[in-house]
C-alpha cells in the first residue's frame, strides 16, 4: 500500500476521532458514543462492500439484489440463537410444515428430472401436470401447518423460534444461507447477459424481502423479533455490576455512558477481527492464480473460455462467495441491533449504497472497497444531521414566512441523497476508477 492510500485511511480514522473528540464535538456534533457507532457501521459496511467487490470487481457480475442476501444472513440469528417455541413444536404443526416443505422440494426435483428426460409435447404436458398439481398439493399441506404455528400466542411468538445455540454460530450460518440462495439463483441466472442478470437479481432480492415480511411462521414477519442474544454483555447488566461501576468510577465516567461505550468497543473488536480475516483472505485469493484467472474471465470471457476455463462455473463460485460475505454482514448487523426487522431492508440502503461504496472506493481493489465502506457510511450518518443544520444556517437571512425558506427546510431530508450523488459525481470526474483503483 503506497503513501497516498495510507493517508486516505489515516484521514478516515481522523474523521472518526474528531467525531468523538470533546474539542471538536461542537463542530461535528458528536461524541464517543456516536463515533463508535459510526465505526461499527463502517466496519459492517466495509464487509458488505467486500462482498459486492468480489462479484463485480473480480468477475464483473452485476448483482442488484444485494439486499436479499443481507436479509437472508439477518435471518440466521433468529433461527440459531433465539430459544425454541416448544409449544409449537409439540402441537404437530412443525412436523406437518417440514413434511410440506419436503413435498414441495420433491415436486421441484421431479419437474427438473422430467425436464431433462422427456422431449417435445410430452415434456410440456408432464411439466404442467407436475407443477400445477404439485403446487396445490403443497399448499394443501403447507397452509394448515402454518395456521397452527401462527395461531400460538401471536403477540409474542407465532413463529418456530430458534435452536437456542450460541449467537456467534449464527454468523457462519448466515453466510451459508446466503451462499445457498446464491447457488440456487446462480444455477439459472448466471447464464444470462449482464443486464438480464441485474434484472433477475433485483427481482429475486425483492422476493426474499417479501417472503421475510409475510411468512410470520419463520421470523414473525413485520411483527419483528426482539431480544436476540448478543455476543457481548447488555448495558443494563454492566450497569448493575458493582465491579463495572468501580471500573467506571476510576475514570470519572458515568456508568450508563461507560456501559454503552464498552459494549460498542467490544462489538468493534469482533467486527474488526472478522474484517481483517476477510481482507487477508481476499488479498491472498486475488494475488493467487485463481484471482488472476477470475480477472481474465472478467476482462475477456471468450478468450478465457478458449483457454479451457469453465466461465460459468467460476462465475457461480464467485457469486456464492460474494453473497456469503454479504450474508455474514447481515447476521452481524442483526446481532448488534438485537432486533430482526424485515421492514428495514431497504434497497436504497443495502444495495445502492453498497454499490456507491465500491465505486467510490475503487472497484476491483479490496482496500478501495473497504475505504469506500467507511467513507460513505460516515457521510450517510453525518449528513442526516448536517443537512438540516446547514439549511437552517443558509436560510437564516430570509424572512421566516418566506415560502422559499420553508421549501428548503422541508428538503433537508433529501440532503443525504444529494450529498452522496455529489460525492459520486466528483469521484467519477476526478478519479474515475475510484479513490484506490485496481492496479
N, C-alpha and C positions, 0 to 999 in steps of 0.2 A: 504494500500500500504506500503510495507516494505522499509527499508532504501536503499536497492540496487536499487529498482525501482525509488525511489526519486532521487538518484544520477544519474541514467541514463537520466531522464528527465532534471535534472539540467545541465548535460553535454551537452545535445542537445541545451538547452537555451544558454549555454555559447558559443557554436559554432556560433549561430546566432548573439550574441552580439559581438563576435570577428570579425565577418564578417563586422559589421557596425562600429567598433571602428577605430578611426583615428590612434591610436597607432599601431594596428595590421593590418591595412588596407593593408600595403605593403606585409605582409605575406599571407593574404587571398585574396588580390587583389580586395577588395570590398569597399562598402560604405554603409551608412544607407539606401540609396535607394535600393541597391541590397539586403541588409539584410531584409528589409521589404517585398521585392518581394519574397524572399525565404520563409519568414514567411507565407505570404498569400498562396503561392504554397503549403507549408507544411500543412496548415490548410485544404485546399481543398483535398489534397492527404489523409490526415487523415480521412476525411469524407468518401471518396471513399473506403479506406481500411476498415472502419467500416462496410460499406455495404457488401463488399465481406466476411468479417469475420462473419457476421450474417449467410450468406448462407453456408459457408464452416465450420467455427468454431462451429456454433450452430448445424447445421443439416447435414454436410458432403456433401452438394450439390456442384458439380464441375462445376461451371459456367465459360465457357471460352468465353462468349460473352459479357463481362462487357462493352466493348467499345460501343456496340449498345445501352445499357440503358443510358449510359452517353450522347451519341449523342441525344437520344430522349429528355432527360432533357434539353439539349442545344437548342433544337428547341423551347421550351416554351417561352423564352424572345422574339423571333421573332413573334410568334403568339399572344402574350399577350400585349407586350409593344410598338411595333412599330406602327406608325399610319396606318390606313387602306388606301388602294389604292382605293379611291372612284370611280374613273373612271372605274375600272374593275368591281366593284360591280353593277354599273348602266348599263353595257352593256348586262347583262343577262348571261354572262359566268359563274358567280358564282352559280346562280340558277341551271343551267344545270349541273355543276360539282357536286353540292350537290345531285341532283336527280340521277346522275350516281352512286355516292357512295352509295346511299340508295338502288339502284337496285343491285349493287354488294353485299352488305350485305344481301339483300333478297335472292339472289341466294345461298349464303353460308348457310343461315338459312334453306332454302328449302332442300338443299343437306343433311344437318345434320338430318332434320326431316325424310327424305326418308331413310337415312341410319339406323335410329332406328326402323322404322315401317315396312320396307319391308325385304324380305328374298330371298336368292337364286339368280338365274339369273335375276329375275325381278328387284331386288335391283341394280345389276350391270348395267343393261341397263338404268334404271331410273337415276342413278347417272351420267353415261356417258352423257346422253342426257342433263341433267340439267346443269352439269358443263361446257360442251363444248358449248352448246347453250347460257348459261348464260354469258360465257366469251366473246363471240362475240357480244352479246347484250350490255354488259357493255362497251366494247371498242368502239362500235359504238356511244354510248352516251358520253363516257369519253373523247375520243381524240378530237372531235370538241370543247368541252368546254375548254380543256387545251390550244388549239391553240389560242382561243380568249384571254385568260388570258395572255399567254406568249408573244403575239404579241404586247401588250401595253408597249411602252417605255422600250424595253429590256435593254437599257444602265443603267437604274437606278431602274426599277421595275420588270416587267414581273412576278409578284407574287401577291398573295392575300393581302399581308400586314398583319397587326395585328389589335388588338382591341383598341389600344391607352390607355390601362389601366396602373396603377402604376406598375413599373417593379418588385417590391417585390412580387406581386401576381404571377409572373412567377415562383418563386421558388417552392411553393407547387404544381403549375400546372405541372412543370417539373417532380416532384416526382410522381404525379398522372399518367402522360403519361407513365413513365417507369413502374409503378405498373400495369397499364392496359395491356401493352405489355407483362409483366411477367405473368399475368393471362392467356392471350391467349396462350402463349408459354407453360406455366406450365400445362395447361389442357391436352396437348398432350405429351409433352416431359418428364414430371416428372415420367411417368410410365416406362421409360427406365432405363437400368442399368447405372451406373455412367459414364462408358466410352462412351456409346451412348449419354448420356445427354451432355457430353462435346462436342462431335461432332455436336450435334444438335444446341447447343447454339452458338458454333463457327460459324456455317453457318448462323444462324439467325442474329447474330451480323453483319456479313458482308452484309447480305441482307438489313438491316436497313441503314447501311452506304451508300450502292449503291443507295438506294432509295433517301436519302437526297442529294446525289450528282447529280442525274439525273432528279429529279422532280422539275424543275425550278418554277412551279406554287406555290409550297409550301413555299420554302425559298430561291429562286434564285439559288439553286444548287451550283456549284463550282464558280459561279459569286459572291458569298458571300453577306452578309447583313452587312452593316456598320452603325455606328451611333445609335446603340441600346441604348435606355435610360439607365441611371445608377442611383442607389440609393444614390450616393454621388455626390458632385459638380465636374464639369470638371475643370481641371487645368487652362485652359485659363480663365474661369470665375473667379477663385480665383485671378489670376494674374492681372485682370482688376479691382479688388475690392480695393478701397482705404483703407478700414478697414483691409483687409488682408495684404496689403503692409505695413501698420503701424505695424501690429502684427509681421510680419517677421522682420521688422527693429528693433524691441525691442530685438530680439535675435541675431541681426547682420547677418541675413541669407539672401541669395539671394531669391527674391520672386519666381523665377522659380523653384529652387531646393526645397524651402519650400513647394510650392504647390504640388509637386509630393509626398513629404513625408507625408503631411497631408492627401492627398487622399488615399495613401496606408495604413495609420494608421486607417482611417475610415473604409476601407474595412476589415482590420484586426479585428477591434472591431465587425463588423457584422458577420464575419466568425467565430470568437471565440464564440460569443453568440450561434450560430447555433450548433457548435461543442459541447459546454458544455451541451446544451439541449439534443443532441443526445446521448452523453456518459452517462448522468444521466439516461435517459430513457432506454438505453441499459443495464446498470448495474442493474437497478431495475428489468427489464424483465428477465435478466439472473439469478438473485437470487430468482425469484419467482417460484411457482410450474410449470408455463408454461416453464420457462427456464430449469428446471430440466427434464421436460418431453421431450423437444427438444433434450437435450443431451442424454437422454436414448434412444430415437429413433435413434440418430446418432451412438451410440455405439452398439446397437443390435436391428435392425428393427423387427426381428422375435419375440423376446421376448416382445417388446413394443406392437406389433400388437396382440400378445396373451393376453396381459393385457387389450385389448379393445381400444387401441389408434388408431385413424384414421391417419395412417402414411402418406398416400398420401395427405390428407387434410392439415396436419401440414407442409409438405414439400412445398405445394403450398403457404401457408401462409408466411413462412419464405422467400421463393423465391421472393414473391411480396415485402416484407418489405425491403430485401436487395437491390433489384432493385430500389425501391423508393428512398432509400438513395443515391444510385449512380446517379439517375436522378436528385435529388436535387443538388448534387455537380456539375453535368453538367450544370444546369441552373445558378448556382452561378458563374461558371467559365466564361460562355459567358457574363454574366452581368459585370464581372470585365474587360474582354477584350473589351467590347462594339462591338464585332465582332462575327458573325456566319460564320465559315469556315469549311464545312464538310471535306475538304482535310486534316485537322489537326488531325482527329480522326484516329490515328494510333494504331493498336492492340498492338504493342510493348510498346507504352506509356500508353495506357489506359486499357490494360488487363494484359500483362506480368508484367509490373512494379508494378501494384496494387497487384498482387499475390506475388511478391517478398516482398513488404511491409508487407503483412500479415504473410508470412513465417518467415521473419527475426524478426519481432516484437513479434510474438507468436500467432499462430492460436488458436482460442477459447477464447482469452483474449482480451477484448476491449481496455485496456490500452496498451497492447502489439501491437495491430494493429495500434493504434494511434502513438505510438513511432516509429514503422516501417515506417509509413507515413512521419513523419518529417525527419527521418534519411536518407531514400532512396531518398526522394525529394531533400534534401540538397546535397547528393552526385551526383545525376543526374544533377543538375545545376552546381555544382562547378567543377566536373571532366572535363566538357566541356572546361574550361579554364586551369585547372591544367594539363590536358593531353599534349597539345602542348608545354606548358612551361617546363614540366618535361622531355619530349623527347628532347627538344632543349638543355636542360642542360646536359642530359646524352650523347648526341651525339656531344657535343661541342669539344671534343678532337679528333674527326675523321676528316679526310680530307673532306673539303666542297664538293668535287666532288665524294665522296665515294657513290657507289650505296646503300650500307647498310644504310648510314645516310639518304639518300633520301627516302628509303623504310620505315624506322622507322618514319620519319617525316610525310610521307603520311598516316601512320597507326594511327596517332593521333586521327582521327575521331572515331576510334573504342574503344578508351580508356574508354568511358562510359560503354560499354557492358563488357569489361574486368574487370573494377573495380567492377561493380555490381555482376558479376559472382564470383569474388574473395570473396567479402563480403558474398555472399550467401553460398559459399563453407565453409568459415571459421565458419559462424554461425551454419551451419548444422553439422560441425565436432565437435565444442566445446560446442554448446548449441542447440542440435537437435530440441528442442521444442520451440525455439525462445528466444529472449532476455528476455521477460517477459512471461514465459509459463503459460498455463492454470493450475489452481490448481487441 
